[in-house]
């Protein structure tokens, strides 16, 4: 009886314990199922977030780029929040706008997109997940090119029929032409990759005319029938003016009224490590009298073309076939007659004798020269752009008739960054220094003693650390002023030389070799400019420089202030990605 009672109690405990075990197991099972379901929920949410992000990126890539690259985006239009139903689930909107970059005087283009994805919740309902991404584009500037020409037509006195790339020319970076690119029949150039492995790129909107050269001259990419780049960059020129930190007037002494001649101001910018110095002094452009070959005083005419005006030495401005009688009366196009006039030394000796002498302490900004030419040289520390305005009307000295002054930039000595390698001018990778030269006319390496004049009598060669744009014609040397015996004045009715070099320096026989033009930067021009004149060609003597052109790869990411954007002729823009990332929600 007692034993039977004990067994019934044990059976009851077993059942009770079993029930407890079942309940505990069920709890564990339910807990595990809840954990699994929770993990699944989190997993699906993570997957949906990733999908939403990729949808946003896909939306930008598929639908954003046509808008970003199109002509919709000009300086006075804004596309923001436009509904794009064709997104088909990628994104419900794309926002694009111009965003000024603080302190850079530049515009960047920004686009954002919202990607959408769904996953099922616990009750089977659709849960929406969104993700926003943003991409910022920088419009490509002309600083991306190591060398660009709109047309391969040559520019300058006695220009000849064409300019080709020839023996001894070594170019790296991106070379681009809106015209045919012609190789010389007397030796071939080399388009090389950079020492650190940057692939060279050569593009022509026309064709490569190879002559005797082979495709082996291209180490990297080369392509014909490329897109035509819009030229000239007038919009960019105006933008530079609007961004000017300093406007320097070279037209203060131009009256332009009555029967009186106008006086011009020469501007000189000397760069220093602390900023730059602005110097100005008055001058007039010859001719001072008008003569013909029948006049009794004609033999002294050449002397009248080279007279001192206070602080200035004026050169003969002969240009094209009007000869010595009319001095550039070109009917509706009286522009070129003074195009090649350069006011050489001496400048004032004393600071008080300058019309303007101003030292400016700065490390960044745009210097705009309004209504005049400018001479530049020195050591650059910081980011600067020097630009000249378009043609300046004035009245000539000899007969008060109207003329137009081309506002050139003249490089009269080395332009070198303060951290470039001493002696060579090689730009250091990552240098913060930038210089842009934007001329509405030409950029000219002046025939100064510092630049190797008189056959390198005092110095030789020149270093240029700068991005350069010559909007009207070209980057060239002042070869029409030279010290050779044969090419220092007129040849028939055309100019081969202005005669001034011979008188100023004395003759150097058959050669006026000035060394090497060493460039670490960028050369952009409307036409091809000469750095050397020699045989074959209209100059049998050797005048000028050899080339050493190198691209400053720092310009790709950080061009000079307000540097002009390049666009294709069809209105589309050339953009580079500047930044990409998520938008915090």
C-alpha positions as CSV (number, residue, x, y, z in Angstrom):
1,X,0.0,0.0,0.0
2,X,2.7,2.3,1.0
3,X,4.9,1.2,-1.9
4,X,2.0,1.8,-4.3
5,X,1.5,5.3,-2.9
6,X,5.2,6.1,-3.4
7,X,5.1,4.9,-7.1
8,X,2.0,7.1,-7.8
9,X,3.9,10.1,-6.4
10,X,6.9,9.4,-8.5
11,X,4.8,9.0,-11.7
12,X,3.2,12.4,-10.9
13,X,6.6,14.0,-10.5
14,X,7.8,12.5,-13.8
15,X,4.8,13.9,-15.6
16,X,5.2,17.3,-14.0
17,X,8.9,17.4,-14.8
18,X,8.2,16.2,-18.3
19,X,5.7,19.0,-18.8
20,X,8.2,21.5,-17.5
21,X,10.8,20.1,-19.9
22,X,8.3,20.4,-22.8
23,X,7.4,23.9,-21.8
24,X,11.1,24.9,-21.5
25,X,11.9,23.3,-24.9
26,X,8.9,25.1,-26.4
27,X,10.2,28.3,-25.0
28,X,13.6,27.7,-26.4
29,X,12.0,26.8,-29.7
30,X,9.8,29.8,-29.8
31,X,12.7,32.0,-28.8
32,X,14.9,30.5,-31.5
33,X,12.1,31.0,-34.1
34,X,11.7,34.6,-33.0
35,X,15.5,35.1,-33.2
36,X,15.5,33.5,-36.6
37,X,12.6,35.6,-37.8
38,X,14.3,38.7,-36.3
39,X,17.5,37.9,-38.0
40,X,15.7,37.3,-41.2
41,X,14.0,40.7,-40.8
42,X,17.3,42.4,-40.2
43,X,18.9,40.5,-43.1
44,X,16.1,41.4,-45.5
45,X,16.3,45.0,-44.4
46,X,20.1,45.1,-45.0
47,X,19.6,43.5,-48.4
48,X,16.9,46.1,-49.2
49,X,19.1,48.9,-48.1
50,X,21.9,47.7,-50.3
51,X,19.4,47.3,-53.2
52,X,18.1,50.8,-52.6
53,X,21.6,52.2,-52.7
54,X,22.4,50.4,-55.9
55,X,19.1,51.5,-57.4
56,X,20.1,55.1,-56.5
57,X,23.5,54.7,-58.1
58,X,21.9,53.0,-61.2
59,X,19.4,55.9,-61.4
60,X,22.2,58.4,-61.5
61,X,24.2,56.5,-64.0
62,X,21.3,55.7,-66.3
63,X,19.2,58.8,-66.1
64,X,21.3,61.5,-64.4
65,X,24.3,61.6,-66.8
66,X,22.2,62.6,-69.9
67,X,20.9,65.6,-67.9
68,X,24.3,66.4,-66.4
69,X,26.1,66.3,-69.7
70,X,23.4,68.1,-71.7
71,X,23.2,71.7,-72.7
72,X,20.4,72.1,-70.0
73,X,23.2,73.0,-67.6
74,X,24.4,76.5,-68.4
75,X,25.3,79.3,-66.1
76,X,21.7,80.5,-65.9
77,X,19.6,77.3,-65.6
78,X,18.8,75.0,-62.8
79,X,17.2,71.6,-62.8
80,X,16.1,70.6,-59.3
81,X,13.7,67.9,-58.2
82,X,12.4,67.1,-61.7
83,X,10.1,64.1,-61.8
84,X,11.5,61.3,-64.0
85,X,8.9,58.6,-64.3
86,X,11.1,56.6,-66.6
87,X,13.2,55.7,-63.6
88,X,11.1,52.5,-63.3
89,X,11.8,52.0,-59.7
90,X,15.4,53.1,-59.6
91,X,14.6,56.5,-58.1
92,X,11.7,58.9,-58.0
93,X,13.7,62.1,-58.5
94,X,17.0,63.5,-59.4
95,X,18.3,66.9,-58.2
96,X,20.9,68.8,-60.1
97,X,22.3,72.2,-59.4
98,X,25.4,74.4,-59.6
99,X,27.2,74.7,-56.3
100,X,29.9,77.3,-55.9
101,X,33.0,76.0,-54.2
102,X,34.0,78.4,-51.4
103,X,37.1,80.3,-52.2
104,X,37.8,78.6,-55.5
105,X,35.9,80.9,-57.9
106,X,34.7,77.8,-59.6
107,X,31.4,76.0,-60.2
108,X,30.7,72.4,-59.5
109,X,27.7,70.4,-60.6
110,X,25.9,68.2,-58.1
111,X,23.3,65.5,-58.5
112,X,21.4,63.4,-56.0
113,X,19.1,60.4,-56.4
114,X,16.9,58.4,-54.1
115,X,16.8,54.6,-54.6
116,X,13.8,52.6,-53.4
117,X,13.5,48.9,-52.5
118,X,11.0,46.8,-50.6
119,X,11.0,43.7,-48.3
120,X,8.2,41.7,-46.6
121,X,7.5,42.3,-42.9
122,X,6.3,39.8,-40.3
123,X,2.7,40.1,-41.5
124,X,3.6,39.9,-45.1
125,X,3.3,43.7,-45.7
126,X,5.7,45.5,-48.0
127,X,8.2,47.7,-46.1
128,X,9.8,50.5,-48.1
129,X,13.6,51.3,-47.7
130,X,15.1,54.3,-49.3
131,X,18.7,55.4,-49.8
132,X,20.1,58.7,-51.2
133,X,23.4,59.2,-52.9
134,X,25.1,62.3,-54.2
135,X,27.7,62.8,-56.8
136,X,29.6,66.1,-57.4
137,X,31.1,66.8,-60.8
138,X,33.7,69.3,-61.8
139,X,33.5,70.7,-65.3
140,X,36.7,69.9,-67.2
141,X,38.8,73.0,-67.8
142,X,41.3,73.7,-70.6
143,X,44.0,72.9,-68.0
144,X,43.3,69.2,-68.6
145,X,45.2,69.5,-71.9
146,X,48.9,69.6,-72.1
147,X,48.5,71.0,-75.7
148,X,45.4,72.2,-77.5
149,X,45.0,74.1,-80.8
150,X,41.8,75.0,-82.5
151,X,43.4,75.1,-86.0
152,X,46.9,74.0,-87.1
153,X,47.1,77.1,-89.2
154,X,50.3,79.0,-88.3
155,X,50.2,82.5,-86.8
156,X,52.8,85.4,-87.0
157,X,54.7,87.4,-89.5
158,X,55.8,85.3,-92.5
159,X,53.7,82.5,-91.1
160,X,54.0,80.0,-93.9
161,X,51.3,77.5,-95.0
162,X,51.3,75.0,-92.0
163,X,53.0,73.9,-88.9
164,X,53.8,70.3,-88.2
165,X,55.0,68.2,-85.3
166,X,58.6,67.2,-86.0
167,X,61.9,65.8,-84.9
168,X,63.0,66.6,-81.4
169,X,59.5,67.4,-80.1
170,X,58.5,65.2,-77.2
171,X,55.0,65.7,-75.7
172,X,53.2,64.0,-72.8
173,X,49.8,64.3,-71.3
174,X,46.7,65.0,-73.5
175,X,47.3,66.6,-76.9
176,X,44.1,67.7,-78.7
177,X,43.4,69.5,-81.9
178,X,40.2,70.6,-83.6
179,X,42.1,70.3,-86.9
180,X,44.2,67.7,-88.7
181,X,47.5,66.9,-86.9
182,X,50.4,66.8,-89.4
183,X,53.7,65.1,-88.8
184,X,56.8,66.6,-90.4
185,X,58.3,64.9,-93.5
186,X,61.8,65.8,-92.0
187,X,61.6,63.9,-88.7
188,X,59.0,62.6,-86.3
189,X,57.8,63.7,-82.9
190,X,57.2,61.4,-79.9
191,X,54.0,61.4,-77.8
192,X,55.2,59.7,-74.7
193,X,53.8,58.3,-71.4
194,X,54.9,60.2,-68.3
195,X,57.8,58.8,-66.2
196,X,55.3,57.8,-63.5
197,X,53.1,55.9,-65.9
198,X,50.5,58.4,-66.9
199,X,49.2,57.3,-70.4
200,X,49.6,59.9,-73.2
201,X,46.5,60.7,-75.2
202,X,46.4,62.3,-78.6
203,X,43.1,63.3,-80.2
204,X,42.2,65.1,-83.4
205,X,38.8,66.1,-84.6
206,X,40.2,65.6,-88.1
207,X,42.8,63.1,-89.2
208,X,46.4,62.3,-88.5
209,X,48.6,63.1,-91.5
210,X,51.6,60.9,-90.8
211,X,53.8,61.6,-93.8
212,X,56.9,59.4,-93.2
213,X,56.1,58.7,-89.5
214,X,54.7,55.5,-88.2
215,X,52.2,54.8,-85.4
216,X,55.1,53.9,-83.2
217,X,55.4,57.6,-82.3
218,X,52.4,57.1,-80.0
219,X,53.1,55.4,-76.7
220,X,49.6,55.7,-75.5
221,X,46.1,56.4,-76.9
222,X,45.6,58.1,-80.2
223,X,42.2,58.8,-81.8
224,X,41.0,60.7,-84.9
225,X,37.5,62.0,-85.6
226,X,37.2,63.1,-81.9
227,X,34.5,65.6,-80.7
228,X,35.1,69.3,-81.7
229,X,35.8,71.4,-78.7
230,X,34.0,74.7,-78.6
231,X,36.3,77.7,-79.3
232,X,37.1,80.4,-78.4
233,X,36.1,80.3,-74.7
234,X,34.4,83.7,-74.6
235,X,32.1,82.6,-71.7
236,X,35.1,81.6,-69.7
237,X,36.9,84.8,-70.5
238,X,33.9,86.8,-69.2
239,X,33.8,84.6,-66.1
240,X,37.4,85.3,-65.4
241,X,36.7,89.0,-65.5
242,X,33.8,88.7,-63.2
243,X,36.0,86.8,-60.7
244,X,38.7,89.4,-60.8
245,X,40.2,90.4,-57.4
246,X,42.2,93.2,-59.0
247,X,41.4,95.2,-62.1
248,X,44.4,97.1,-63.5
249,X,43.6,99.7,-66.1
250,X,46.0,100.1,-69.0
251,X,43.7,102.6,-70.8
252,X,43.7,105.4,-68.2
253,X,45.5,107.8,-70.7
254,X,43.3,106.9,-73.7
255,X,41.0,109.8,-74.6
256,X,39.9,108.7,-78.0
257,X,38.4,112.0,-79.0
258,X,39.3,114.9,-81.3
259,X,42.5,115.2,-83.3
260,X,44.9,114.0,-80.6
261,X,46.9,110.9,-80.3
262,X,46.4,108.5,-77.3
263,X,49.0,107.5,-74.8
264,X,49.0,103.9,-73.6
265,X,50.2,102.3,-70.4
266,X,52.4,99.3,-70.2
267,X,51.7,97.1,-67.2
268,X,54.2,94.8,-65.7
269,X,53.5,92.1,-63.1
270,X,56.5,90.9,-61.1
271,X,55.6,87.8,-58.9
272,X,57.3,87.4,-55.6
273,X,56.9,84.9,-52.7
274,X,54.8,87.4,-50.9
275,X,52.4,88.2,-53.8
276,X,53.2,90.5,-56.7
277,X,54.1,94.0,-57.7
278,X,52.2,96.0,-60.3
279,X,54.3,98.5,-62.3
280,X,52.9,100.8,-65.1
281,X,54.5,103.5,-67.3
282,X,53.3,105.5,-70.3
283,X,54.3,104.8,-73.9
284,X,53.1,105.4,-77.5
285,X,53.4,103.1,-80.5
286,X,55.1,104.2,-83.7
287,X,55.1,105.3,-86.4
288,X,55.6,108.9,-85.3
289,X,55.7,110.2,-88.9
290,X,54.4,109.0,-92.3
291,X,56.9,108.8,-95.2
292,X,57.1,107.4,-98.6
293,X,60.1,106.2,-100.5
294,X,60.1,109.4,-102.6
295,X,60.4,111.7,-99.6
296,X,63.7,113.4,-99.1
297,X,63.7,112.4,-95.5
298,X,63.0,108.7,-96.2
299,X,66.5,107.4,-95.4
300,X,66.0,108.5,-91.8
301,X,62.6,106.9,-91.6
302,X,63.9,103.8,-89.9
303,X,65.3,106.0,-87.1
304,X,61.9,107.7,-86.6
305,X,60.4,104.3,-86.0
306,X,62.7,103.8,-83.0
307,X,62.4,106.8,-80.8
308,X,62.4,107.1,-77.0
309,X,59.3,108.2,-75.3
310,X,59.6,108.6,-71.5
311,X,60.7,105.3,-70.1
312,X,60.1,103.3,-73.2
313,X,61.8,102.1,-76.4
314,X,59.4,101.6,-79.2
315,X,59.7,99.0,-82.0
316,X,58.7,98.9,-85.6
317,X,55.1,97.5,-85.9
318,X,55.2,96.7,-89.6
319,X,52.8,93.9,-90.5
320,X,51.7,92.3,-93.7
321,X,51.7,93.7,-97.3
322,X,50.9,97.4,-96.8
323,X,54.6,98.1,-96.7
324,X,56.2,101.3,-95.5
325,X,53.8,103.7,-97.0
326,X,50.5,103.2,-95.3
327,X,51.4,101.6,-92.0
328,X,48.5,99.3,-91.6
329,X,45.5,101.1,-93.1
330,X,43.5,97.9,-93.4
331,X,40.0,99.2,-94.2
332,X,37.6,97.3,-92.0
333,X,40.3,95.3,-90.2
334,X,42.8,97.8,-88.8
335,X,43.8,95.4,-86.0
336,X,47.0,93.7,-86.9
337,X,49.2,96.7,-87.6
338,X,50.4,97.0,-84.0
339,X,49.9,93.4,-83.1
340,X,53.6,92.7,-82.9
341,X,54.8,95.8,-81.3
342,X,56.7,95.2,-78.1
343,X,57.9,98.0,-75.7
344,X,61.2,96.8,-74.5
345,X,63.6,98.2,-71.9
346,X,64.3,100.5,-70.3
347,X,61.5,100.8,-67.7
348,X,61.8,103.6,-65.1
349,X,64.8,103.3,-62.9
350,X,63.2,104.9,-59.9
351,X,60.0,103.8,-58.2
352,X,58.7,107.3,-58.1
353,X,58.8,107.6,-61.9
354,X,56.2,104.9,-62.5
355,X,52.7,105.8,-63.3
356,X,51.7,103.0,-60.9
357,X,53.9,101.1,-58.5
358,X,51.9,98.9,-56.1
359,X,53.0,95.9,-54.0
360,X,50.2,93.5,-53.3
361,X,50.5,90.8,-50.6
362,X,48.3,87.9,-51.5
363,X,48.5,84.2,-52.2
364,X,45.4,83.7,-54.5
365,X,43.3,85.7,-56.9
366,X,42.6,86.8,-60.5
367,X,44.5,89.8,-61.9
368,X,42.6,91.4,-64.8
369,X,44.4,93.9,-67.2
370,X,41.8,96.1,-68.8
371,X,42.7,97.9,-72.0
372,X,46.4,97.2,-72.3
373,X,49.2,94.7,-72.6
374,X,51.1,93.1,-69.8
375,X,54.6,91.8,-69.1
376,X,55.0,89.0,-66.6
377,X,57.9,87.3,-64.8
378,X,59.0,86.2,-61.3
379,X,58.6,83.6,-58.7
380,X,55.0,82.4,-57.9
381,X,53.8,81.3,-54.5
382,X,50.1,80.7,-54.4
383,X,47.3,80.5,-57.0
384,X,46.9,83.3,-59.6
385,X,45.4,84.0,-63.0
386,X,46.5,86.9,-65.1
387,X,44.1,87.9,-67.9
388,X,43.9,90.6,-70.6
389,X,40.8,92.2,-72.0
390,X,39.8,92.3,-75.7
391,X,41.2,94.7,-78.3
392,X,41.6,98.3,-77.2
393,X,40.7,101.2,-79.6
394,X,43.0,104.2,-79.6
395,X,44.3,107.0,-81.9
396,X,47.7,106.6,-83.5
397,X,50.5,109.1,-83.0
398,X,51.4,109.9,-86.6
399,X,48.0,110.9,-87.9
400,X,45.4,110.4,-85.1
401,X,43.6,107.7,-87.1
402,X,41.8,105.0,-85.1
403,X,43.7,101.7,-84.5
404,X,43.2,98.7,-82.3
405,X,45.7,97.5,-79.7
406,X,46.1,93.7,-79.2
407,X,46.4,93.1,-75.5
408,X,49.1,90.5,-75.5
409,X,50.8,88.8,-72.5
410,X,54.7,89.1,-72.8
411,X,56.8,86.7,-70.8
412,X,60.0,88.7,-70.2
413,X,61.9,86.3,-67.9
414,X,61.4,83.0,-66.0
415,X,58.0,82.3,-64.5
416,X,58.7,79.7,-61.8
417,X,56.9,78.3,-58.8
418,X,58.8,78.8,-55.5
419,X,58.8,75.1,-54.8
420,X,59.9,73.9,-58.3
421,X,63.2,72.1,-58.5
422,X,65.9,74.7,-58.6
423,X,67.6,75.1,-61.9
424,X,65.2,73.0,-64.0
425,X,61.8,74.3,-63.1
426,X,60.4,70.8,-62.8
427,X,57.1,71.1,-60.9
428,X,56.8,69.1,-57.7
429,X,54.0,66.6,-57.5
430,X,51.3,67.9,-55.1
431,X,52.5,71.5,-55.4
432,X,49.9,74.1,-54.3
433,X,51.2,76.7,-56.7
434,X,49.3,77.6,-59.9
435,X,49.6,80.3,-62.5
436,X,47.2,80.9,-65.4
437,X,47.9,83.2,-68.3
438,X,44.8,84.0,-70.3
439,X,45.4,86.4,-73.2
440,X,42.7,87.8,-75.4
441,X,45.4,88.0,-78.0
442,X,48.8,86.3,-78.0
443,X,51.2,85.0,-75.3
444,X,54.7,85.8,-76.5
445,X,58.1,84.9,-75.2
446,X,59.8,88.3,-75.5
447,X,63.2,88.8,-77.1
448,X,64.9,89.9,-73.9
449,X,68.5,89.3,-72.7
450,X,67.1,87.3,-69.8
451,X,65.3,85.0,-72.3
452,X,68.4,84.4,-74.5
453,X,68.4,87.3,-76.9
454,X,71.5,88.1,-79.1
455,X,72.2,84.4,-79.6
456,X,72.2,83.8,-75.9
457,X,74.8,86.5,-75.2
458,X,73.8,87.1,-71.6
459,X,71.5,84.2,-70.7
460,X,69.9,81.3,-72.4
461,X,66.6,79.4,-72.3
462,X,63.5,80.2,-70.2
463,X,61.4,78.3,-67.6
464,X,57.6,78.6,-67.7
465,X,55.5,77.1,-64.9
466,X,52.0,78.0,-66.1
467,X,48.8,77.0,-67.8
468,X,48.4,79.3,-70.8
469,X,45.5,80.2,-73.2
470,X,46.0,82.5,-76.2
471,X,42.5,83.2,-77.4
472,X,43.1,85.2,-80.5
473,X,46.2,83.6,-82.0
474,X,49.0,81.7,-80.3
475,X,51.8,81.0,-77.9
476,X,54.9,82.0,-79.8
477,X,58.3,83.7,-79.6
478,X,59.3,87.1,-80.7
479,X,61.2,85.9,-83.8
480,X,60.5,89.0,-85.9
481,X,62.9,90.9,-83.7
482,X,66.2,89.1,-84.2
483,X,69.9,89.7,-84.6
484,X,70.6,87.7,-87.8
485,X,72.0,89.5,-90.7
486,X,69.3,88.6,-93.2
487,X,66.1,88.8,-91.4
488,X,66.0,92.0,-89.5
489,X,63.7,94.1,-91.7
490,X,61.4,93.8,-94.7
491,X,61.4,91.2,-97.4
492,X,59.6,92.9,-100.3
493,X,56.4,94.2,-98.7
494,X,56.2,91.7,-95.9
495,X,57.8,91.6,-92.5
496,X,60.4,89.0,-91.6
497,X,61.9,91.1,-88.9
498,X,61.3,94.5,-87.5
499,X,64.9,95.8,-87.7
500,X,65.0,96.6,-84.0
501,X,67.0,93.5,-82.9
502,X,69.9,94.4,-85.1
503,X,70.2,98.0,-83.9
504,X,69.5,97.1,-80.2
505,X,71.9,94.2,-79.8
506,X,74.2,94.1,-82.8
507,X,74.4,91.4,-85.4
508,X,75.0,87.7,-84.8
509,X,75.5,86.5,-88.3
510,X,73.3,83.6,-89.4
511,X,72.1,82.4,-86.0
512,X,70.0,83.9,-83.2
513,X,69.6,80.7,-81.1
514,X,68.2,81.5,-77.7
515,X,68.2,78.1,-75.9
516,X,65.2,76.0,-74.8
517,X,61.7,76.9,-73.8
518,X,61.1,74.7,-70.8
519,X,57.4,74.4,-70.0
520,X,55.8,72.5,-67.1
521,X,52.2,73.4,-67.6
522,X,49.7,73.6,-70.4
523,X,49.6,75.4,-73.8
524,X,46.2,76.3,-75.3
525,X,46.0,78.4,-78.5
526,X,43.8,79.3,-81.4
527,X,46.5,78.8,-84.0
528,X,50.0,77.2,-84.0
529,X,52.7,79.5,-82.9
530,X,56.4,79.2,-83.8
531,X,59.2,78.7,-81.3
532,X,61.9,78.4,-84.0
533,X,62.3,79.7,-87.5
534,X,64.7,77.9,-89.7
535,X,65.2,75.9,-92.9
536,X,63.0,74.6,-94.5
537,X,60.8,77.6,-94.5
538,X,61.0,81.3,-95.3
539,X,63.8,81.7,-92.8
540,X,67.0,80.0,-93.9
541,X,68.7,81.2,-90.7
542,X,68.1,79.7,-87.2
543,X,66.1,82.0,-85.0
544,X,64.5,81.0,-81.6
545,X,64.3,78.0,-79.3
546,X,64.1,74.3,-79.0
547,X,61.1,72.9,-77.1
548,X,60.8,71.0,-73.8
549,X,57.1,70.7,-73.2
550,X,55.9,68.9,-70.1
551,X,52.5,68.6,-68.5
552,X,51.9,69.7,-64.9
553,X,49.7,66.9,-63.7
554,X,48.7,69.0,-60.7
555,X,46.5,71.0,-63.1
556,X,44.1,68.0,-63.6
557,X,42.5,68.4,-60.1
558,X,43.3,72.0,-59.3
559,X,43.5,74.5,-62.2
560,X,44.3,78.2,-61.8
561,X,41.5,80.3,-60.3
562,X,38.4,80.7,-62.5
563,X,40.1,78.9,-65.3
564,X,37.8,78.5,-68.4
565,X,35.8,75.4,-68.8
566,X,35.9,73.4,-72.0
567,X,32.7,72.3,-73.7
568,X,32.0,70.4,-76.9
569,X,30.8,72.3,-80.0
570,X,27.4,70.6,-79.7
571,X,26.9,72.2,-76.3
572,X,27.6,69.1,-74.1
573,X,29.9,69.4,-71.2
574,X,32.9,67.5,-70.2
575,X,32.8,66.5,-66.6
576,X,34.9,64.7,-64.1
577,X,33.7,63.2,-60.8
578,X,35.0,65.2,-57.9
579,X,33.2,63.4,-55.0
580,X,30.7,60.6,-54.4
581,X,28.9,59.6,-51.2
582,X,25.8,58.8,-49.2
583,X,23.3,61.5,-48.0
584,X,22.5,61.3,-44.3
585,X,18.8,60.8,-43.8
